[in-house]
Amino acid sequence: MKTMTCRQLGGPCDLAHRGESADDVINAQDQHLKEAEKAGDAAHQPARDDMKSRWRHPRKSLGWYKQMKADFAALPED
């Protein structure tokens, strides 16, 4: 298990997401941003908009995805 924060994934807060893979924490971040948007949290809106764009244009966002995978791989195990 490894941990990445909302901030490390491009968001504005330090909520920790834990997972076995980078995909686990990316999906947790997506869910966190959806919930923040629903709650009307304006601070998270830019990150939510960026995440929506990445899901719609995955090839264009491959650089971000590869960077998050590399960042996750470099983290120590919890």
C-alpha positions as CSV (number, residue, x, y, z in Angstrom):
1,M,0.0,0.0,0.0
2,K,1.1,3.5,-0.8
3,T,-0.4,6.9,-0.1
4,M,-0.8,10.0,-2.3
5,T,-2.6,13.2,-1.3
6,C,-5.1,15.1,-3.2
7,R,-2.5,17.8,-3.6
8,Q,0.1,15.4,-5.1
9,L,-2.5,14.4,-7.6
10,G,-3.2,18.1,-8.6
11,G,-5.9,19.0,-6.1
12,P,-6.0,21.6,-3.3
13,C,-6.0,19.6,-0.1
14,D,-4.1,17.0,1.8
15,L,-6.7,14.2,1.9
16,A,-4.7,10.9,1.7
17,H,-5.7,8.3,-0.8
18,R,-4.2,4.8,-0.3
19,G,-3.9,2.0,-2.8
20,E,-2.0,-0.9,-4.2
21,S,-1.5,0.9,-7.5
22,A,-1.4,4.4,-9.1
23,D,-4.7,3.6,-10.7
24,D,-6.2,2.9,-7.2
25,V,-5.2,6.4,-6.0
26,I,-6.2,8.1,-9.2
27,N,-9.6,6.6,-9.0
28,A,-9.9,7.6,-5.4
29,Q,-9.0,11.1,-6.3
30,D,-11.6,11.2,-9.0
31,Q,-14.2,10.1,-6.5
32,H,-13.0,12.7,-4.0
33,L,-13.3,15.4,-6.6
34,K,-16.8,14.3,-7.6
35,E,-17.9,14.5,-4.0
36,A,-16.3,17.9,-3.5
37,E,-18.0,19.2,-6.6
38,K,-21.4,17.8,-5.4
39,A,-20.8,19.6,-2.1
40,G,-20.1,22.9,-3.8
41,D,-16.5,23.0,-2.8
42,A,-15.1,25.7,-5.2
43,A,-11.5,25.1,-4.2
44,H,-11.7,21.6,-5.8
45,Q,-13.4,22.7,-8.9
46,P,-10.3,23.4,-11.1
47,A,-8.9,20.0,-10.2
48,R,-12.3,18.4,-11.0
49,D,-12.4,20.1,-14.3
50,D,-8.9,18.9,-15.1
51,M,-9.8,15.3,-14.1
52,K,-13.0,15.4,-16.3
53,S,-10.8,16.6,-19.2
54,R,-8.4,13.7,-18.7
55,W,-11.1,11.1,-18.7
56,R,-12.5,12.6,-21.9
57,H,-9.1,12.9,-23.7
58,P,-7.0,10.0,-22.3
59,R,-4.3,10.1,-25.1
60,K,-3.8,13.9,-24.6
61,S,-3.4,13.3,-20.8
62,L,-1.0,10.5,-21.1
63,G,1.9,12.7,-19.8
64,W,0.0,13.4,-16.6
65,Y,-0.9,9.7,-16.1
66,K,2.7,8.6,-16.7
67,Q,4.0,11.2,-14.2
68,M,1.5,10.0,-11.5
69,K,2.5,6.4,-12.1
70,A,6.2,7.3,-11.7
71,D,5.5,9.4,-8.6
72,F,3.5,6.6,-7.1
73,A,6.2,4.0,-7.9
74,A,8.8,6.3,-6.2
75,L,6.9,6.4,-2.9
76,P,7.8,4.1,0.0
77,E,5.4,1.4,1.1
78,D,3.1,2.4,4.0
